[in-house]
């Protein structure tokens, strides 16, 4: 897939993996829109980057999504690539007092339902592009659950299966569907679960760029490739050996 001279929307683009993806795509002469809830954070992230436009929006808010899509159409005339990177996670272990149901609601709202909504709303716009893509950022825990991320794991597993179904459903269209599956990444997002031991976000971003260029639709970054090859029992044990 060609990834130059395209218009790209990156949710959660103000930091971490999303920002590194924006940087690499900007360097390839794409028009990159980064979105997130905090305008000051987005403005700071976009400083010094060519062709990067920050637009504050909460993907969990239907009015914000409608305004974001309208702005993209009016200001950029269309969209070629949607990268669903924004996420939410709680680090905890299941117990009688964990309040897991509420945590799961919050995680699924951002990690699953908001992605379905934004993707569906943008399908007509993406379909107008002769070569388009949707990228869903899931996780290593979409393959086997992390004990310290039980309901986050469930939300990413749901996203994993949705992405597979979407890929087949859109196979006869101009829209390619990618899934980026990072392991633990060293970002502020993962600091509560030992993120300092994770891979650098630029590694994840570069693997996505390489996958675009080779049309590799399911991208197993770092340790995800190892976990993918194991049996379910061995994968669970390997991922949770230090939990």
Secondary structure, DSSP 4 states (H G I P E B T S, - for coil): ---SS-EEEEETTTSHHHHHHHHHHHHTT-EEEEEES-HHHHHHHHTT-TTEEEEE--TT-HHHHHHHHHHHHHHHS--SEEEE-------B---TTS-HHHHHHHHHIIIIIHHHHHHHHHHHHHHTSSSEEEEEE--GGGTS--TTBHHHHHHHHHHHHHHHHHHHHTTTSSEEEEEEE--SB-SGGGGGGTGGGSB-HHHHHHHHHHHHHHT--EEE-THHHHHHHS-HHHHHHHHTTT-
